[in-house]
């Protein structure tokens, strides 16, 4: 499929460009010109009404990731990092300019997270970081994101129902706000100096407050939305600077408008934008929404705002919005930014279908007021299909990554303006037809097996209390048993071994030997630390979803299809293009080997069907639950093979179960029903003495706690420490949980090493609301991203804390 040129095609290679940046003293605008030539400057040309909500920031080859980690490790300077960032921004703006996009976003780049950027802009730094005023630099910024040697990081949680994580603002009645980061204005000026007019993007004031939480020490009943009048003056300062710099459009992202909001929360939008109206006078204002339909009441309120010029709607996940616009009407003279190109998946747009949708909208709002857009930021999809040189050509023709989606947006805008590219539309139609008729998509046996699942709820025959008793007789674990979540640090040597094996540079025998040595090292370390239930460390795995997808039918993989998850952490989601089945065992060989190295229980480690689904790019030609049931059947076979191989503890991670929860309450029960059912399918046939664990992380679980209980796992380990032990509040409120549970005792996404006393204090808080006989002790999440220099002392302190508490508990009997 035709796509816009990659950065490497429009300029010297990215690596060459970064090398120039690292050794140059030029200003950012001069650097871009040096990299891309004088032709980089904007040429007068007519642009169609096209808009991009946002764009991936990591770079086509994860350039920002490597620059960030080099800076954090002290191997490069702040100037080096900023120069890499400059190159990436320039390249992105250039791509959109060449593609003919009219409304190009700026300030969607971030060194870590866009919500954290808004926190920096507002100067809303929690007291523990000792911020004393002035422009916020990398030291304060990254301490908030990652913590430091003396203080923990801010909470991180999922961005709506995506796999992206944002840093949660911590606010209180005494929070002092000040204009402390001029990033939005600086990046707008940077683009303007290159001759590129952009639309600065800001997290809207109401969404910012609705996503915030009470700061430490503040009453939990405190409503951050009460601070609206306190932050609006900062927004006015930013707006004034943007207007002075020449910005003709300003985009406010207000995705919370798609949620089920209370009346006072909806009124806050009227209050905020009425208050900002005079400041915004003379500029065009876009309120952008995404991820779901805008409810009718919210639609009525925002479309009545006088100072707003345009409204952006997600017409992919907001399938009812078109009907709402038809029935409720659209305000005369306003722009409608129609999100018809999917920003969250990688399938090529059905251009003919999208064009029909646009024509229907055009009849309502008028030709000159309709703008073709993406459904949301393209940061949730991979960067450029051009970089996928090894992918099957047929499947590749069905796909569009961010760079190709930019082209699709402009092609639709041109068609709407009467300049339809017939060849492009014809090629698109042929690809759509090829996908629908391809025999590789459908497996009748798999579809029949999945359809047959609907007649049972697939529960284990015995209740969890009886199962735990049977398991304890077999496992003989101490009180407060210790474990880890699964992965251990993945060193450069380990990654090199996997890479060389994949490239056929070492034999299978050499590969197995190297992985066996790594597993043995991890097993011995855990025995030395005196951990009770061990893991093999997952050295053979590149990613907890990709590893399984590579061994299941119906999946295809990318080489450079990276998507940001948080900070510098990127994932490479598999693409589910067809029916899913398991041709052969996937983990039994390694788990059996690891168990043979120790007398202690060794967990078999699997990723659950809901997480595989939610962390993949999923086919959009059948309901998601049908694909999930197919995956569940494949994992069920693996569970049964592990049990037959003598593995007594099997962990089936469902880290992303909460993430897939629909944003609207009316749709949540159906999702939870099939998601929980899918998990139960995987383990419904095991013996009572086989202990089934699951793991969840970095989401708000309190509102789905009854569904979690309904999963009927024997033990659940769950993130807890970074979210200020929010999870424990549900048990304080009287929810009874009879299975084993391990709320995380320390945050693994920070390099900070918790003390024995700190961990013991956290366990004591758990013991105040949970029975001793069901409590497990473990970190928040897997240890893959950490270094052994951090892991060893942290786990040592964790086990030491448990031993102290075991002694204390024994003495009180």
N, C-alpha and C positions, 0 to 999 in steps of 0.2 A: 504494500500500500504506500502511496505517495505520502511523504511527511515533510515537515519543515526541516531544514538542515540542522544538524547538531552543531554545538559550539565549535567542534573540531572542523566542521565544514565551512564555517563562515569566517574563520580566523585561524591564526596559528593554533596548534593543538592546546587543549586545556593545560596539559603538563608544561608545555612551553610557555603558555601565558602565565601560569602561576610562578614559574621560574623567573620570568621577567619581573613580575610583581614583587617577589621576595627580594630582588636585588635592585629595585628602582626607588628613586626618591621623588618620582613624579606625583602630582596631585591625582586624586581619583579620576577626574574627568580626562586628564592627560594620559593616565594609564590606559583607560579604555580606548582612547584614540590610538595610542601606541600599539595596543593589541589588535584592534579591529580596523584601523585605517581611517582616513578622512571620510570614507564613504559611510562610516558609522553615523555621522551627523544626519539628522532627519531631513529627508528630501520632501519638498512639497508634493503631496499626492492625496488623492481623494480616498478616504477610508470609509468603509461601510460601518453600519451601526453594530459593532462587535465589542465584546467585553469579556475579560477574564477575571474571575473573583480573586484568585491567588494562584501561586505557582510553586512547585517544589523548590526548596532552598538548599538541599544538600549538594546538588550538582550531579551531572550525569554519571560521574565515577566516584561519587561520595567525597568530593574534594573538601567540603566543609568539615565533614566528620574527621578526616585525617588531620586537618589543620587545627581543629579544636583539641583533639587528643594530644597532638604534639605540644600545643600551648599548655595544656593542663599538666603534662609530664615535664614541663620546664625545658623542652627541647627547642622551642622557638619563642619569639617575642610577641607582644601584643601587636606591634606593627606588622609582623609577618601574618598574623591571623587576620588583621583588618585588610591587608592587601589581597589575600585570597578571597575574602568576602566581597571586596570591590569587584574583582574579576567576575565572580559569579553573578552579581547583580547586573553588571554591564552586559554580560552574555545573555541573560534572561530578557532584559529590555530589548536587546538587539533582535533576538528571536521573534518577539511579538511584533516589533516594528516591521521586520521583513515579511511577516505573515499578514500584515495589513490590519492588525487589531487597532481599533480607535481608542478604546478606554483601557489603558495598560495600568495595572496596579503597581504602586510602590509602597514601601513599608510593610510588605508581606514577608520580606527576608527577616530572619531572626537568628541570633547566635545560639538560642536555646528554645525559646517558646514565646509566642506572640502575646499571651496573657501576662507572662512575666515582663515583657516589654512595656505593657500598659501599666503594670505595677511600678516599674522604673520611671515611666513618664510622670506618674502621679506622685512619686516620691514616697509611696506607701510601704516603706521598708520596716519589717518587724524590729522591735527594739534590740533583740539579741544580736543583730549584726552590727551594732554600734555605728550606724550611719549618722554622720554629723552635718549633712547638707551638701549642696553643690551637685554638679553633674555626676551621675552614678557611673562608676567605672566597672571594669571587669571583675575587680576583687569582690565588691559587694554583690554584683549581679550573679556571678557564678557561685558565691557562697549561699545565696538564696536558693539557687537551683540545685546545688550538689552538697551543701554543707561544707564545713571545714573542720580542722582538728579540734575545735572547741565547741562548736554549735551545730545542731542538725539542720538539714535542709528543710525547706517548706514542703508541705504536702503535695503529692503529685497524684492526679486522678485522670480518668478517661475524659476526653473531649467529646461530650455528648455520646453517641453510640458508635464512635470510631475507635481504631486502635492507636490513635495519637493521644499522648498524655500532656496535660497542661499543669502549670504550677499554680496551686490554689492561693489566691490572695488572702491574707490574714488581716482583718480590720476590726477596729473597736471604736468606741466613742471618743477616745483620746488620740486616735490616729491623726497625725499632722500631714497634710498634703502640700506638695510644692512641685512646681514644674522642674523635674530633675533629670529628664532625658529628652534631648532634642532630636532623637533619631528620625522621627517621622518627617520633620522639616529638612534635616540633612540629606536624607535619601531622595526626597523630592527635588531638592536643589542639585543633587548629584546627577540625576537623570536629565534635568532641565539643561544643565551645562553641556550635555551631549546632544542637545537638540531634540530630546524626547519628552513629550508632555505626558505626565502620568496622573493617575488618580490616587492620592494618598489614602491609605486604608487604616482606620482606627477601630479598635474594639469599642463598641458603643458603650456609653456610660451605664445604661441600665443592665445590659448583659454583664458587664464587668462586676457590678455589685451583686447581681443575682448568682454569679458563680463564686462569690467570695464566701468566707466563713468567719465566725468570730475568732479573734486573735486569742493566743494563750492567755489565760487569766481573766478573760471576758466571759460574762454569762452566756451560756449556750443559747439563750432566748434572744440575744441581741440580733437585730436585723440589719445587716450591712446596707440594705436599701435605704435606711434612714440617713445615710451619709450622702445622698444624691446632691443636695445643695452644697456640700463641701467639696465635691470633685468637679462640679460644673465650671467653677472659675478656672481650673486648670485646662479643661477642654477649650474654654474661650481663649486662653493664651495660645494654645496650639493652633486653633483655627485662625487667630489673628496673624500668626507667623506664616501659616500656609498661604493665606490670602495675600499677604505682603510679598511672598515669594512668587506669586502668580498662579496658584492652584485654582483652576476653574471648576473642578469637581472634587468633593471629599466623600469618601465612602465610609459609612459607619456600619460595622458588622454587628447585627443584633439577632443572632440565631436563637436566643431564648424566646423570641416571639412565637416559635413553633411549639413551645411547651404548653401544658395545661396551667395557665397562670391564673392567680386570683385577681379580683377586680382592682385591688390597690396596687398590684404589680403592673397591671396594664395601664393604670392611670399614671404610673411613673414615666411611661414613654411620652405621654402627652405633656407632662410637666417638664421633662428634660428637654424635649425638642422645641417646646414653646419658649423655654428659658434661653435656649441657644439661638432662637430664630434671628434676633437682631445681629448677633455675632456672625451668623452664617449668611446674612444678607449680601447679595452680590456674587455668591458662589452657588453652584449647583450641589445639592445634597442627595446622596443615594443611601437609602437604608436597605441593607442586604440581609436576607434571611436564607437559611438552608437547612437541610437534613430531614424536613418533613413539611406537611401542609401548614400554612398559617391558619389557625382557627378563625372562624367567621368574626368573632368579637374583636380579636386582635387586628384582623384585616380592616374592619370598620374604623378602628381607632387610628391606625397608622396612616391609612389613606386619607384621613381627614386632616392630617397635619399640614399646616399652611406653608411652613418653611422648607418642606422636603420636595425635591424635584423628581425623584424616581424611587422605585421600589424593586428589589430583586427577589425573585421567587424560584425555589427549587421545583422544577416541573418533572423531575425524575422520581424522587422519593415523596414529592408532594403531588401525587397524581390527581388529587381532588381540587387543586388550586385553579385549574382551568375552568372547571364548573363554577367555582366560587366567583371568579372574575366575570363569567357570563351572567350569573344570577344577580350578583351584588353590584355589578358595574365597576367602572374604573374612572377615577377623577380626571376630568378634562384638563388637557395641558400638561399632564404628568407623563414621565417615562416609565415604561415597564421593561425591566431587564429580565428576559425570559431564560431561565436556566434549563435549556433543553439538551445540553451535552453533559453526560454523566461525569462528575468529578471524583467519583468514588469507585469506579470500576474500569476495566481495561478493554471492554468490548467496543468495537467500532460502532459509531452512532448509526442508527437507521435513519439516514438523511431524509428519505421520502416521508417517513412517519413524522419526524421532527418538523419538516417543512409544512406539513398539514396543520400541525399544532400552531406553528407561527402564523400561518394564514388565518386561522381562527382568531388568534389574538389580534392580528392586524385589523380585522374587521371591527374589533371593539375599541382599540386604543388609537388606531391610525398608523399609517406607514411611517411617519416621521417621528413617532414616539415609541416605537418598538425596537429594543436592542437585544441582539442574540448574545447569550452568555452561557457560562458553565453553571451547573447546578450548585456548585460549591467550589472552594479552592481546589486546585489540581494537586495540592500537596499530598492528597490521600491516594494518589496513583503513581505509577512508575514514570520516569522522566522521558525517555526517548526510545522508541521502537527501533530506530536506526542502529542502536548499539547491540541489538539482538541478532548477531550474525549467524548463530548456530541453531536458531529455532526452525522447526518444521514450517515450510513455506505456506502450506494450506492453513494451519492454525494461525500463523502470523498475519495472514490476510484478514482474519476475523477481528484483529485487535487494533487498539489505538491507545497509546500512552499520552502523557501530558503534551508533548510536542505535537503529536498528531491531532489531539483534541483542539489545540489552538487553530490548526488548519481547518478542522471541521466547523468550528464556530464561524470563522471567516467565510467559508464556503456557503454556509447557510445564510449569513448576512448578505453576501453577494446575490444569492438566489432571490432573497426577499426584495432586493433592490433591482431585480430584473436582469441580473448578470450571471445567470446560472451556468456553472461549469458542467456541461452535459457529460463530458468524459469522466470527471470526478464522481458525479452522481451515478453514472452507469457502473463504474468499477465498484462503488460501494454497494449497489444493488446486487451485483454478481457475488460479492463476498457474503452478503446476507443470505442469499439463496444457497450458496455452497455450505454454509454452516448448518442451515436447516435440513439439508438433504444428506449430509455426510454420514455414512454408516459407522464411522468411528465414535460418534456421539452416543449412540444407543446400544444398550446391552439388555435384551429382553429378560434374561434370567435374573439380573440384578433388579430390574423394575418389578418383576413379580414377587421376589423375596421381600422387597421393601414394602410393597402394597399389602402383603400378608401380615405385616407387623401391627396393623391398626386394630386387630381384634383382641389385643392383650395389653395390660399395663406393664408387664415384664418386671414384676417385683420378685425379690428373693423370698423364698418360702418361709424363712425364720425371721423374727424381729431382731432389731439391731442389738438389743440387750443380751439376748441369748447368744447371738453370734460373737459378741465381744467376750463373753465368758468362755466360749469354746476356743477362741483365738488366744486368749491369755493362757489357757492351759497348755497350749502348744508352743507359744512364743516365750512365755515366762519373762515378761518385761517388768522392769522396776516401775515404781510410781514416777510420774513426770518423765516419761520416756523421751529421749532426745533423738532427733533426726535432722536431715537437711532436705531441701526441696527437690534436688535432683542433680543439677549441673555443678561442676567444679570449674575453676579457672581454665580458660582455653588459652594456652600459651602460644607464642609465635611458632615454636617448634611443632606443636600439635597441629596448628593450622597448616603449616608447611607439609607435614606428613599427609594430611587429607588432600591437600592441593596436588601433591606429587602423585598420589595414588590415582586421583581423578584424571590426571594428565598422562597416566600410564608410564610414569618415570620410575616408579618402584613396583615390585611385584605384589601380588595379593599376600603372599607369605610374609614379605617384609612389612606390609601394612598391618597385618594381623599381629605380628610380633610387637610392633611399635605401640599399637592400641592396647594390647595386653599388658605391656609394661606400664602404660599410663594408668590403666585400671588398677593394677596391683599397687601402684604408688598411692592412689586415692584411697583404696581399701585399707592399706597399712596406716595411712595418716588418720583415718577415722577411728581405727582401733586404738592408736596411740592417744587420740583425743578422748577415747572412751565414749564414743557415740553409740547409742543402743541399736538403732535400725539404720543400716548403711545404704548408700547409693553407689553406683559404679562410676559416677561422675560424667557420663555421657561424652566421652572424648571422641567417639565416632560420629557425633551429630553436629551438623552445621547450624541447624535451627530446629526448634521443637515441632514446627509444623512442616517445614520443607523436608526434613529427614523422612517423615512418614509419607508425605506426598510423592516423594521420589520412588517409593516402593508400592504405591497403589495405582491401579489403572484409572484412567479418566483425568489424570493430572498432566500438566506440562510446566516446564520451568524456564526461568530467564537466567541470563548471566549477569545483567546489570539492572534488573527490575527492582531496585532498592526504594523503600519508602520509609520516611522518618517515623519512628515510634515515640522517642523522646530524646531531647538533647542531641548527642552524637550517635545514639543507638538507632540503627536502621535494620529493617527486616526485608526479606525478599519473598513476598507472598507467592505461593504456588497459584497456578491458574487451573481451576476445575472446569474443564470443557465438556466432559461427558460423564456417563454413569461410572460409579466408583465400586471397585472390588479389590480384594487382597489376593494376588497371585500366589504368595508364599509368606512364611513367617518373616517378621521384620526385626525383632529384637531378641528372640529367644537365645540365639547363639551367644550374644554378649552377656545377657543376664545370667545365663547358666554358667558361663565362664567366671563371672564375678562372684556368684554364690559359692563356687568351688574354692575360692580363695579365703573364705572366712566361715566360722561357725555361727556368726551373728546373722540375723535376718537381713537379706539383701532385697531391696525393693526392685521389682520390675517397673520400668518407667515408660508410660505411654501418654500420648496426647489424646484427649477426648474428642469425640465427634463434633461437639458444638464449637470447641476452640479451633479445630482444623477448619471448620466451615467459616467461622467469623474472622479468622486470620488468613483466609485465602481470598483471591478474586474469584467469586462464585458465578457459575453459569446463570444467565438471566432468562433462560428459556423454559424453566420449570420452577415451581415453588421451592423456596430454600429448605423447607422441612423435608421434602422428598430427598434432596441431596444429603441432608443430615442423617436421615434414616439409613441411606446406603453406606455412609461412612461408619455409622454405629455398628452395622453388621460386620464390616471389615475389622473393626477394633474388637468386637466380640470374639471373633476367631483367634485373634492374637492373645486375648486374655486367657482363653481356654488352653491355648498352647503353652503359655507361661506356667499356668497352674500344673499342667501335665508334666512340665519340666522340673517341677519341685520348687517353684517360686511361691513363697507363702504370703508375701505382701506385694500387692500390685497397686501402683499409683496411676490413676487415670486423670490427668490434669484437665481441669475445665477453667483455666485462667480467664477465658473470654466469655463465660456464660452471661455475666451481667452486662457486658459490653453490647451484646446483641439485643438487649431489651429495647423494644420500641419506645420512642420518646413520648408517645401519647398513651395515656392510661387505658383507653378503650381497646388498645391493640396488645396490651402486655400479657393478659391471661392466656391468649392463644399461643403466643411465643413460648412462655414459660412451660406450658403443657407439653409441647413437642420437644423442647430443649431438654427438660428434665427426663422425659420419656426416653429420649435418645441416649442419655447417660445410663439409665437403668438397663437398657437393652444390652449394653456392653458387658455387664457383669451379672446378669440375672441367673446364669447357669452355674456359678462357682459354688464350691462347698462352703459350709458355715465357717470352717477353720481357715479359709483363705481371706485375708484381711484386705479390703478394698479402701484405698485412700483416694482423695481428690485434693486438688489445690486451686485456689483462686487468689487473684491479686489485683491491687490498685483500681478499685471501684468502690462505690457505696453499696454495701450488701444489705444494710439494715432493712431496706424496703422489700427485699425478696428473701428474707431469712426463712420464711415458711416453705418456699420453693427449694431452698438449699436443704432443709430438713427432709423434704420430699424426695430428694435425690437418693436417699437411703444408703449413703456411703458409710463405711465403718468409722473412718477418720477423715476429717477435713483439716487441711492446713490452709491458713488464710492470712493475707496481709493485714497488719494491724498497727505496727509501730509508727510508720510515717504518717498515718492518718490520725495521729493523737489518740490511738486506742478507741476510735469512734465505734468500732465493732462491739466493744464490751458493753456499750450503753444499751444495746438491744437485750442483753441478758439481765442487766440491772432493771429493765422494765418488765421482767417477768417471763420472757420467752424461755421455755424449757427445752434443753438440748441434751439428748441422751447418748448420742454417739461421741466418739473421740473427737477432740478439737484442739488444734494447735495454732492459736493466734500468734503471728510473727513477733519475735522479741527484739529484733533489730533490723534496721533498714539496710538492705544490701546495695541500694542504688547510690549510696554515698560512700566515699572512701573512709569516712570516720569510723573509728573502732570503739564500740561501746564498752564501758567498764563492767566488771562483775557485779558491782553494786547497782548499777543502772539496770542491768538485765534482771537481777533478783527483785528489784523494786517493781519492774514491769510484770514479772511472774506473780508477785504477791497481789497486784491489782487484778490479775486474772483469777487467782484463787478466791478472791472476795466475791466473785459472781459465778464461778464454775466449780464443779465437784473435782476433787483431787484425782479421783480415779479415771476421769475422762480427759484430763489436760495433758497435752503434748507440748514439747518445747522445741522450737525451730526458728530459723531466720524467716524474714518476710517472703523471700523468693529464692530462685536459683542463684548460684555463685559464679556463673559463667563470665560475667563482665568484670569481676573483681580480680585482684592480684593475690597470690599466695601470701604476700607480706601483710595483706589486710585480712585475709580469710583465716589464717592460722591463729592469730591472737584473738580475733572475734569469736571463733568457735571455742577456743580455750576458755575464754571468759564465760561463754554461754554454758558450757558443761560445768565449770566451777560454780556458777550461780545455782545450777540445779542441785549439785551435791550439797551445797550449804543448806538449801531449802529442804532437801530430803532428810538431812540430819535434824533440822528444826522440827519437821513434821513428825519424825520418829520419836522425838523427845516429848511431844505433846500427847502421844497416845496413852 
